[in-house]
Amino acid sequence: MRLKDKVAIVTGGAKGLGRAFALKLAEEGAAVMVVTRKDMDNLRETVRQINDLGGRASFCQADVSQEEDTKAMAEATIKEFGKIDILVNNAAVYDGIKRKPFHEIDPDEWDLVMNVNVKGAFLAARAVFPSMKENNHGKIINLASEVFFTGSHGFAHYVASKGGIIGLTRALAVELGPHNICINCVAPGFTDTEASRSLADVAKYDTSKTPLSRLERPEDLTGAVLFLASPESDFITGQTLLVDGGRAMH
């Protein structure tokens, strides 16, 4: 097991990508604190699935855009498991966003997307930093998106937020490196999740520009997150790994 005796936090862990990440980390031996803002029934289901695998998990309700919530999340994790080794910043506003021209996006909606998608990752990283600094080791994995590289019509706020995540990752890599903390991004393409199905008919997604010629699934991303959480990536920081079937290349 690559993560034996490690402790991970996965935000946005109630379903979709977050649940897939939490299950994968648990399979590899990590104790996992799964976090969400409001979907508590599904969050408990994630914990149940981990427990059924013989893993260790607990849950915490937190709004990552609120500093006190992220502090409470970190404190609950340390109280339950004793430390924090890994943070997966997966929570994001995506489900239910309506595509519209940038000049029609409500400024309040812009602020909501930025507060959760960028500020949330910043606050969560700040909350876990003391534990990681004390242990002189840590892994933070942020979720960016292929759309930062390609753009996406009607999604100006979401695309901008994912660019902000990449910028934040690079800035924090410089600051966290002296404490032996690695921070990297995984950038998925359009993935078949509950949230994606709320935005579009995934069966009609055009895969003709994807060299691997199929729609991405959550399990296509778990290996990248596991790699960046594991000792195998101990000399990688500040990077963005595109996992999109080759649709965008850089």
C-alpha positions in Angstrom: 0.0 0.0 0.0 1.5 3.3 -1.1 -0.3 5.4 1.5 0.0 3.2 4.6 -0.3 5.3 7.8 -1.0 8.5 5.8 -4.0 10.8 6.6 -5.8 12.6 3.8 -8.5 15.2 3.5 -10.7 15.2 0.4 -13.0 18.2 -0.1 -16.1 17.8 -2.2 -16.1 14.1 -1.2 -19.8 13.4 -1.3 -19.9 12.0 -4.8 -18.4 12.2 -8.3 -14.7 12.8 -8.5 -14.4 13.5 -4.8 -15.8 10.1 -3.9 -13.6 8.4 -6.4 -10.5 10.1 -5.0 -11.4 9.2 -1.4 -12.0 5.6 -2.2 -8.7 5.3 -4.1 -6.7 6.9 -1.3 -8.4 4.6 1.2 -7.6 1.5 -0.9 -4.0 2.5 -0.8 -4.0 2.7 3.0 -4.8 6.3 3.9 -7.2 7.3 6.6 -9.6 9.7 4.9 -11.6 12.7 6.1 -14.2 13.4 3.5 -15.8 16.9 3.4 -18.7 18.6 1.9 -20.8 21.7 2.4 -24.3 20.4 2.2 -24.7 16.9 0.7 -24.4 15.0 4.0 -26.3 11.9 2.9 -24.0 11.2 0.0 -21.0 12.1 2.2 -22.0 9.4 4.7 -22.4 7.0 1.8 -18.7 7.7 0.8 -17.6 6.9 4.3 -19.7 3.7 4.3 -18.1 2.6 1.1 -14.6 3.2 2.5 -15.5 1.3 5.6 -16.9 -1.6 3.6 -13.5 -1.8 1.9 -11.9 -2.2 5.3 -10.5 1.3 5.2 -10.7 4.1 7.8 -12.8 7.2 7.1 -14.7 10.0 8.9 -16.7 13.0 7.6 -16.9 16.7 8.3 -19.3 19.3 7.1 -17.5 22.5 5.9 -17.9 25.3 3.5 -14.3 25.8 2.2 -15.0 29.4 1.3 -15.3 30.1 5.0 -12.0 30.4 7.0 -13.5 29.1 10.3 -14.9 26.0 8.5 -11.6 25.1 7.0 -9.9 25.5 10.4 -12.5 23.3 11.9 -12.0 20.7 9.1 -8.3 20.6 9.9 -8.9 20.4 13.7 -11.4 17.6 13.2 -9.0 15.6 11.1 -6.1 15.9 13.6 -8.5 15.0 16.5 -9.7 11.9 14.6 -6.5 10.7 13.0 -3.6 12.6 14.6 -2.1 14.5 11.6 -2.6 15.6 8.0 -0.4 14.3 5.2 -2.5 14.9 2.1 -5.1 17.4 1.0 -7.1 17.0 -2.2 -8.8 20.3 -3.0 -11.7 19.0 -5.1 -14.6 21.1 -3.9 -15.8 23.5 -6.6 -18.8 25.3 -7.9 -19.6 23.5 -11.2 -22.8 21.6 -10.9 -25.7 23.7 -12.1 -23.7 26.5 -13.7 -25.6 27.8 -16.8 -23.5 28.8 -19.8 -24.0 32.4 -20.7 -21.9 35.2 -22.4 -19.4 36.8 -20.0 -21.3 40.1 -20.0 -24.5 38.3 -18.8 -22.8 36.6 -15.8 -24.2 37.9 -12.6 -21.3 39.4 -10.5 -22.7 37.5 -7.5 -22.3 34.3 -9.4 -18.8 35.3 -10.4 -18.0 35.9 -6.7 -19.5 32.5 -5.7 -17.4 30.6 -8.2 -14.2 32.4 -7.2 -14.9 32.1 -3.5 -15.3 28.3 -3.6 -13.0 27.4 -6.4 -10.0 29.6 -5.7 -10.4 31.1 -2.2 -11.6 27.7 -0.9 -8.4 26.0 -2.1 -6.3 28.8 -0.6 -8.1 28.6 2.8 -7.9 24.8 2.9 -4.2 24.8 2.1 -3.7 27.4 4.8 -5.6 25.3 7.3 -3.6 22.2 6.8 -0.2 23.9 6.6 0.6 23.9 10.4 0.3 20.1 10.6 2.3 19.6 7.4 4.9 22.1 8.5 5.3 20.4 11.9 5.8 17.0 10.2 8.1 18.5 7.5 6.1 16.8 4.8 2.9 17.1 2.9 1.1 16.7 -0.4 -1.5 19.1 -1.7 -3.4 18.2 -5.0 -5.5 20.9 -6.5 -8.1 20.3 -9.2 -7.8 22.5 -12.2 -9.4 21.8 -15.6 -8.6 21.3 -19.3 -10.7 24.4 -19.9 -7.9 26.6 -18.7 -5.9 25.5 -21.7 -8.7 25.5 -24.3 -11.2 28.0 -23.1 -14.9 27.3 -23.0 -17.8 29.4 -24.3 -20.1 30.7 -21.7 -17.9 29.6 -18.7 -15.7 32.7 -18.2 -16.0 32.6 -14.4 -15.2 28.8 -14.2 -12.3 29.0 -16.6 -10.9 32.0 -14.8 -11.2 30.2 -11.5 -9.2 27.2 -12.8 -6.5 29.5 -14.1 -6.4 31.0 -10.6 -5.9 27.5 -9.2 -2.9 26.9 -11.4 -1.4 30.3 -10.5 -2.0 29.6 -6.8 -0.4 26.2 -7.1 2.8 27.7 -8.6 3.0 30.4 -6.0 2.5 28.1 -3.1 5.0 25.6 -4.5 7.7 28.2 -4.0 6.6 29.0 -0.4 5.9 25.4 0.7 9.0 23.8 -0.8 11.3 24.7 2.1 8.9 22.7 4.4 9.1 19.6 2.1 5.4 20.1 1.0 4.6 19.4 -2.6 1.6 21.0 -4.3 0.5 20.1 -7.8 -2.6 20.3 -10.0 -4.6 17.6 -11.9 -6.5 19.0 -14.8 -9.4 16.7 -16.0 -11.2 17.0 -19.2 -15.0 16.8 -19.4 -15.8 13.8 -17.2 -18.9 11.7 -16.8 -20.1 12.7 -13.3 -23.3 13.7 -11.7 -22.3 17.3 -12.0 -21.5 17.0 -15.7 -24.8 15.3 -16.4 -26.5 18.3 -14.9 -24.8 20.5 -17.5 -25.1 18.5 -20.6 -26.1 15.2 -22.2 -22.8 13.4 -21.8 -23.8 10.8 -24.4 -23.6 13.5 -27.0 -20.2 14.8 -26.0 -18.0 15.0 -29.1 -14.9 12.8 -28.6 -13.6 13.3 -32.1 -10.9 15.7 -30.8 -9.9 13.3 -28.1 -7.0 11.0 -29.3 -8.2 8.2 -27.0 -11.7 8.6 -28.5 -13.9 8.2 -25.5 -15.5 10.2 -22.6 -13.4 10.5 -19.5 -14.6 8.6 -16.4 -13.8 9.4 -12.7 -11.5 6.3 -12.4 -9.3 7.8 -15.2 -8.2 10.5 -12.7 -7.6 8.5 -9.6 -4.2 7.2 -10.6 -2.9 10.8 -11.2 -4.1 11.9 -7.8 -2.7 8.8 -6.1 0.7 9.4 -7.8 0.8 13.0 -6.6 -0.2 12.0 -3.1 2.4 9.2 -2.9 6.1 9.1 -2.2 6.7 8.5 -5.9 6.2 12.2 -6.6 8.3 13.6 -3.8 10.4 15.7 -6.2 7.5 17.1 -8.2 5.9 20.4 -7.2 4.2 23.3 -8.9 3.1 21.2 -11.9 -0.1 20.7 -13.7 -0.9 17.2 -15.1 -3.5 17.1 -17.8 -5.6 14.0 -17.7 -8.0 14.4 -20.6 -7.2 11.6 -23.2 -4.9 13.9 -25.1 -7.5 16.5 -26.0 -5.2 19.4 -25.0 -1.4 19.1 -25.1 1.2 21.4 -23.7 
